[in-house]
Amino acid sequence: MQFFRDSMLDLVIETSTNLPPDVRQAMSAATRRENAHSQAGQALAIIGQNIDMAYQDEGAICQDTGFLTFEIKTPVGVNQIVMKREIQDAIAEATKRGKLRPNSVDSITGKNSGNNLGPGTPAFHFEQWEKPDVEVRLLLKGGGCENKNIQYSVPCTLDHLGRADRDLAGVKKCILHAVWQAQGQGCGPGALGVCIGSDRASGYHHAKLQLFRSLDDTNPDPVLAQLEQEVLADANKLGVGAMGFGGTETLIGCKITAANRLPASFFVSVAYDCWAFRRLGVLLDADTGAIKQWLYRDPSRPVERVMPEGEGFKLTGHEIRLEAPLTEAAVRALKVGDVVLINGPMVTGRDAAHSYLLHYDSPCDLKGAILYHCGPVMMREGEGWRVAAAGPTTSIREEPYEADIIKRYGLRAVMGKGGMGKKTLAALKEFGAVYLHAIGGAAQFYAQCLKATGVDLLDKLGVPEAMWHFEAKDFVAIVTMDAHGNSLHEDVATTTGLELEKVGAGKA
Ligand code: SF4
């Protein structure tokens, strides 16, 4: 299979940069349905623009290029050892070209392998079939949405829904609860893969496999087809909306399978995928490894834009300009719902940087600074660096640290996505700071607003975790937690919880 490695490189790059048509269409329809003037509408416009930019520039759709899962079918006799080796080679090459962020770390030492390879990474699942060709399907699933996967063991009691029994009504309650608990942290609008039954480990695997189905297909089982439709309709009544800002577009797909279980166990396993639903596949000639056909798309049809040409996120004139470093007065004047345009310096910091900042002194002055929860994709250019992808990461992971860091270093803004908890909210109020919400996954959109001016802790923490210094130009974000104790995330969780009760009771 002399072309196999190149075919795999094409597959990896296309999957990372060009969303499949079913996802594009679903996102385009969601954008048209949402109120364009709402925060969720603005978020969808940025996401749509980002998807189109990523295809145009062959850049990563999201900076979190995700965990790679390969589902491979081969005729009898194909050498799977060689295939694995060549896929690994293709992944390392795609990483070198900046199409994938170095995203694989040693679970004990935290050291980044630098090439997306390591024990258990990527995931390969081989199966033999009786066809003459090789089929390779690939899913790239990011950490933010992976962290919102959830497994229920029924019967159980759920917030706002009460008891979920071992029947289809109980299963439906679990799935709706899964959507609600994700709020904006999984970068909705999301899509679900669900498995009813099986054991714990296989249940999650079967759930993930459902994400390989096209969003517009129909489940061959009429009972499950009906359940999929009901969940989709009911989830979109909850009002979680894009990025959890509140709105009509919460879910773009729900795909369900059922697998036999032990009489004593009844699991409902839910795999939550974000709007950056990167999934593609190819059919290959088993002799040469050359691509015979792309799956999920018709290459004779042009790639459909999510936003019509010339349309996308538009400034309204009501945005507030923030010049960093920020003063306490500027920050205290902000309130939840304000849209801001940031200019000036900001510095990135995510999990490893937060841990470092708690245990050692900061390598840079953070007084008045904006700390951006972001693990960018960076490319060396001469002596400097180019920002290749730089959307926000999920902030709630830093909840145990953030209040102490705000207090110790005098930060005036923390920026990420999905919001933070009560401890951070109290610190924002006490020390005069805000939480700014950037649009999750909008990696290309934000990369164009940022110039790299330096980096700290690169050798110690690696590319995604290092503290990158950026100069921002008109970087758009929304204040979702202010210095007066208000949180949009708390408000939306409360109102959507009440809607969940109504939906569960059949009164929505
Ligand atoms: S869009 Fe959000 S959840 Fe999805 S991979 Fe990107 S950052 Fe993670």
Boltz pocket constraint, residues with backbone or C-beta under 6 A from the ligand:
constraints:
  - pocket:
      binder: B
      contacts: [[A, 62], [A, 63], [A, 64], [A, 65], [A, 66], [A, 141], [A, 142], [A, 143], [A, 144], [A, 145], [A, 146], [A, 185], [A, 186], [A, 187], [A, 274], [A, 275], [A, 276], [A, 391], [A, 392], [A, 393], [A, 394], [A, 440], [A, 441], [A, 442]]
      max_distance: 6.0
